[in-house]
Amino acid sequence: MNKLLLLALFVATVASTNAIKCYQCTDCAAEANEDDLSDCASYLTACYITEEVNGDTKTYHRGCSFAPANLEGDDCEKIVNPFVNDGIDHLRCHCDEDACNDKMKEITTTV
């Protein structure tokens, strides 16, 4: 029983030390707030930031995610949804280092 408990504690410690830390917030400011930095679930391997531009208004969202297969490193993309013409530009960046989603990067890809 004690060996099983020690093994469970070891696995939990290793999993938490390997988890990426990302800023996590909805409708937040352009610059990240240190209070929003937290550990992601161990199965999430990347951070994201999105910027929605509607006229003069910009809205930001940050969080944890899977790393998209079509993006490398700090790549960003402009998301074009052919089925929704809401007049809002959706920009998304993914990255795979702790606290890397603090601000928007340059858009390099259109999806």
N, C-alpha and C positions, 0 to 999 in steps of 0.2 A: 504494500500500500504506500509506504513512504517513498519507494523508488518511483512509483507511478506519479506521485505528487511532485517530486523533484523533476521528473521528465516534463511534466506539464508546465511547471514554472520556467524551465529552461526554454522550451519551445515558445512560450509566450514572450519571454525576454528577447529571444532572437527575432521573432516576428515583429515586435515593436521597434527594435533597433533598425530593422531593414525598411520600415515604413517611410515613405516620402512625406515631407511636411509641405503643406500647401496653404495659401490663404484661402479661406472659405467664407463667402459672403454673397448676398443677393442685393441688387440695387445699391451698390457701394460706390465710393469715390474713385476717381481715376488713379490715385495713389493708394497703395495698400495700407491698412491699419495693422500694426504689430499684434493687436489683440485678436485678430482674425486668423493668425497662423496656428495650425494644429496638425496633428498626425492624421494621415489617411489610413483607411483600411489596408491591410497588407496586400490584398489582391489588386489594388489600384496602383498603377505604376507611373502616373504622370499628373501634372497640374494643368489646369486650363484657366484662361481668362477670355471672356467674351465682351465685346463692345457693340452695343446696339445704337445706331445713329438714326435719329428721327428728326430731321430738320436741324435745329440748333441744339437739340437735347441728346446727350450721350448717357447711356446707362451701362453699368459694368456688373459682371457676375464672375465670381472666382470659385474654384473648387478642385476636387480630386477627380481623376478619370483614368480610363485605359489610354495607353498611347495609341493613337490611330496608326494603322499600317501604312497609310499614304503620306505621312509626315515624318520628317527626320529632325531631331534636335529641337531647336526653338522655332520651327517653321510656323507660319500663320496662314490663314486662309480666309477669303471672303466667301461666305456661304450664300449661294443664289438658289432659292427655292422656286422652281418654275410654276409651282401650283399655288403659291401665295404671293400676291402682289400687295403687300401691306405698306410699301413705301419706306420700310425700315431696312437699313444696311446692317447685316449681321457679320461681324468679324470675330474670328476665333483663333487663339494661339494655344499650343500645347508645348510643354517642356518637361524635362525629366530630372531636375535637380531641386533640392530643398528651396522653398521660398522663391521659385523662379517666376511665379505668376503675379509679381508685384505691380507690373504695368504692361501696357500693350507694347508689342514689338511691331516691326514693319511687316506689312502684308505682302506675302510673296506668291501665294497660290489662290486661284479661284476655283471653288467647287460648286 
